[in-house]
Amino acid sequence: MNKLVLFLGVITVFSCTRKTDDQSLSFYVDPFIGASTNTQDAGAFHGMGKTFPGAASPFGMVQLSPNTITGGDNGPGYSYEHTTIEGFAFTQMSGIGWYGDLGNFLVMPTTGELKVVAGKADRPEEGYRSRYDKATETAKAGYYAADLTDYGIKAEATVSPHAGFLRFTYPENTLSRIQIDLARRVAGASAWQTVRVVDDHTITGRMECTPKEGGWGNGGGNARYTVYYYAQFSKPLKRAGVWSAPIPDGQSRKLGDVVSDAYLQIVANSEIILDVKEYEGRHLGFFTEFETAKDEQVLLKAGISFVSEEGAKKNLEAEIAGWDFEKVYEKNRALWDKALGKITVSGGLEGEKSIFYTALYHTMIDPRFFSDVDGKYWGGDGRIHTSSTFSKRTIFSGWDVFRSQMPLQTIINPTLVNDLINSLVTLAEESGKEYLERWEFLNAYSGCMLGNPAISVITDAYAKGIRAFDIEKAYRYAANTTERYGNGPAGGYDGSISATLEYSYYEWCMSELARMLGKEEDRADYLARSKAYRHIWDEEMHWFRPRSKDGVFDPIPPKGRLQDDWGCAESNPFQQGWFVPHDVDGLVALVGSREATVAELDTLFENTPSHMLWNDYYNHANEPVHHIPFMYNRLGEPWKTQKWVRFVCRHAYKEGVNGLVGNEDVGQMSAWYVLAACGIHPLCPGETRFELASPLFDRVVFNLDNGQTFTISTVNNTPENVYIQSASLNGKAYDKCYIDYADIIHGGELELVLGSEPNKSWGI
C-alpha cells in the first residue's frame, strides 16, 4: 500500500491560481464530472462516479440523457469512454452502484434504412445506434449536445421539471426519421407498451415495468412502475408506424438477455406496421419518417408521468407550451442558477468552483418529483392520490444519503426534507406495510443495503425544527421499522459488524425522537438498545469482530480487521468500526483511552493512498467512512480534522470524468464535498451539531429560505494554511470546534483565521 504524502502544501490536482470569476453559477457546472462506470480506472468493480451527463432540472422528474449501453451494472446508462450512443432516454438514475433501472422512452434520430435493434457497441452499423464525435459532445446544466456521425445529425437536449425537449439538426436526406424504442429499459425491458396516435403531431401511451423483466437490482429491487408519455413532433406524422417484436411466452428479458444475440435476433424479426392508429405489445417501437433539407431542425417534446397519460399531457402543456428550444433551455438555466444560489462561494483554487457547483448540482437530482404538476401521484396502494400540502418525492438511497446529503438539505432545502419524510410516511401507510423503506425506488420496497436510515432523516429533521409532517404517524412507523429491523431488546448478534453498529445508531435516533416527544419509557428502552455495539467488541482482537447469534466470534482471517467484507457491508472492520457516532465516549472506553483512539485514527489516515481510490484504510470511495475525519473534533485534536478534511477535498474530488473516486450514490458523495468545502459537516445526524473544518473558499454564504444569510469567511486562506488559529461568531470570540444548526439557520457570520501550523489550544 502506498503511503500518502503528508506535506499538504504539495497540491498536484490544481494550480495555485485563485478563482475570481463572476459567471452565473450554472456556468460552473460540468455534468461530465463522475460520468463513468469504468472499473479499471476505479480499481474496483464498483466503478467510478456513475453520473449521467444529460439535461436535468433541480429535483425534476425528467433526466434527458444519452444512453451508450444497456444491460449490466450501468446505472446511469452512460459511460464517457463508450464511443456510440443508442439514443436519448427521458429517465435516468444518478450514481447508483446496483444494477440500474429507468432509461425509458429512448429516442433516436436516424436516416436511411429503418433498423429496429440498437445493435452492439462494437458493431453499431448493425443497429440504430450511432458513433458520435467526442469533440462536439457538450454538457451543461440543463443541456446536452453531440454530433451523431453515422447519420450526420446534431442532437440537442434540454428539459423542464416534468418534460423533455429534443432538437435534431439533419442533413439533406429523402429518408430521415425519429424512432422511439418503447421497450427499452436499463438492465432489462419494459413488460408491456402501448402507443396511440392522437393527431398528426402527437402520440401518447405507456410503458409498464415489473421486476420480472429486470431493472432495479436485476429484478431484486422489486421495481414495479408505469411511465406514461405524451409526445409531440414539430413535423407532421405523414409516414409513421410501429415495429412489434414477436417475443415468445416465457422469454426472459433481464439484463443479460436483452443484449444477447438470440434476443436481438427476435427483435430484428419485428413486424413493421405503417399508418397504425393504436397498438400494444411486449416489445414496441414507434417511428416517423420525413424528408429533410440541409441543416433542417426537427423537434420532439414529451411530458412524462407515473400517474396517467392525461398527467403526462398536463405536464407537457404546463411547462413546454411552444417550440422554442432556446427559451426552455434558458428557463432551465434560471432554475439552476436559483437552486445553486442557495450557496455562493468566492476564492478557492482554479477549478474548485467547478468542482463545488457540480457537486451541489449532483445533490439536486434526487429525491425527484414523483407527483405531476396537478399534485397527483401514484401511491403505494396502486391508486392515484392528490397532495396539496407536499410534493411527492422518490428515489431515497437511504444508507448513503442520511450521512451528508439530507443534513445538507436541512440547511438549503428544508421543504424538500419535509417532502421526503411525507413521501416515506405516506408510502408506509398506503402500502399497508407500516414501516419505512431503507432504499425507496418509485414506491418499491427494494430492501437494498441495510439499516433504518429513514429514522435518522426524521430524527435529524425534527431536532432541527423541520416538522411539516405527521410526527405521531412517523414515530409509529419508525418504531415498527425498528422492531422489524434492528438489534432488538437483547442486542442480538447476527454476524454483521455493519448491522450491529448501524442499528445501534438508529436505535439512538429513536431514543432522541422519543425524548423530544416526551415518551420517556421508549427513550430509556431505545437508549439501552443503542449500546448494543459493545456486544461485538472482541478483547482478543481489540476491535469489533463478527459474532454469531449463539455468541461465538468468527475466526480471524489472514488480513484481520482489514479483511474486506468480513462481517461488513462494502467495507472492512477497521473502516466500519468507527461508526459509533452517537457514543464516541463509549467507543473510546472500548479502545482504552482518548490517546489510543487518536492513534488508531492516525493509523487509518496515514496509510491511506493519495489517489484516494478504493483501499483498506480511509476509503472515501464508499460511505461507511464519511464521518471519520470529523471524529478528531470529538477527541480533542480538531487540527487533525482540519488537516484531513482539506486533504480529502483536494485528493478525492477533481475536475474531469474521473473526478469522483467512487459512486456518486444519489447525491451523497457530492454532498460530503459541499459541506466539507464550506467547513462544516455533521458527525451524528440527529444532533444539531455541525463539526467545523477549514473551508476551501475565502467566503461561503448560505442564502437561507427564511430570508437570512449565514456566512463563513476566512482570513489568510491558502493551500498551506489549513489550520484554524482563531474564530469569531457575529463579532465575538468563538472557541468551539463545532457550530449549532440554530446558529446557522438564524443567520450571522463565522470568521475563521487560518495558519500553516496547528493551534492546539483552539477548539478543545
C-alpha angles and dihedrals in degrees: 000000000000114000116231123246107257097196100099093190089074106084115175101173100063139030115242093246110124117229119235103163117146096201123142107277095245087061089072095055115107109185090190090073104108095002097137137094090192110148095185093059091044094051088222138075090246091075128210130299098318094205123147123237099211133105121294138157127220106294089337128166093230127065109177107196141150115262117210101176144009129202126045130046096328106127097170094045088230139080122182097227093059114104102205136059122212095190149301115281125199098218129050142166121229124226100332121158100207126077104293138236142195115051087141129165097028111199123194130177113216143165134210124015116020112247119190100193125069092227129214123303090239093044104039093157089070092066144023094276117108139208112244136208109250090200090064097044108117129180127182135155102294097000140081132175139172138161113243099215099193089062103026089237128141112215123200130180137191134159149204119213095274104019142049133219127204127189120193123190109203136198120236105287138150091214113043123152152183113212129185123203102210094180094056119116130156110262094002142003139277113261099225136006136191134192131187127183106227098181139330091293104031142069131176137183146116144264116214117206126192135171090253090074096049123244120132107041089350087289095319090101092066093229112177116168144132125224114206120198138193111190133182130193126209090218120060121257096245096145111024140139149141138260118218122193118214096236106185123227111272095021109149114229104182127130098289095041103056093059096043120113090237093056093044089053090056090052091046087061091060119144113244112217120186129204092013116164098194134006142160137187150127098284116020136164131183127212139179123196131202145151119264134199121220110292092002112159121221119185137202126191127182139179118211131201137178089211111053147324088260088055091052090051092050091048092053096044092047095051110024107031099158140024101263103126094180092052092053091048092050090050088051092050089051090053090051094046089053094045095046089046089075084089125030122188134186133190122019129125127303108288097016094104089056092049091046099048093042088053091049088048091053090053088059100060097079150074081041133193113282094171126077127241089270093055096254119139138172108253133215088256092061092253135114116256132182124215125192095171102056141011112249109239134193143191106060110179089191103176088055107035103045088076103060112340099065095039087053090052091051085067104038104023111022091158089060089055090053089049092052095048091047089049094052093044094048090048090053089051100041094045092052090230093109095202132094120257118231096210110022119191120178091326092315121135092216096171089213116168120346144280135049103277095161087068090057091050092049094047093046092049095046092048088054095050096256096137113143093130137078100276096187091054091044090050093049092052091044090053090049089050092051092052092047095045118021147082091280128220092298094048090235125200124242103173093262124112090187094053095045094048096042095045088050088058094047090049088054087053088054090051090053093047090049090049092052090049094049094246095141099171091052091046092057093045095050093043090056090049090051089069092064091106087078091067093071097047108117118205092198092059092027090223141071114298132184112262128191125231091261091058099256118137118229118251111267111253124223094266093045114200090357091065106122115236093004098148089329138105110238091332144064128252093261090057098038094042092075091065099105096106093151095056112029091155089056091051090050090052090055094048089048108243144004091258093052091049092051090049090054090050090050089053090053094053101036092057094050114113115242092234087066093213122140109316145147097258128043095359102186089173087083136042108245092080100043095104096045102089089060094055092084087070089062093045098057098257105093093159088074091056087053092048098047097040089056090047094051092046092054099040105035096044124056143151117268138048093302092047093120117063093206143012114312088227099205096305103322100105091049095042090057089056095045092054096039093047087053090051100250136092136155121246095191118022107214090053117085092224121112117195117231125233131163112280123233091224134067091229133015121185123191108204100205128208090238091064095256127117128216116200130196109194130179137207121211093007110176134140089263097045099076099140127090110233098178141340142205130198116207090342097310125108111265122197103173123108090216140048131211124243089236091060089053098045094046090056132237140122133285114196120197123194110207134202142174096250128056119261096215094188096058121093096006 
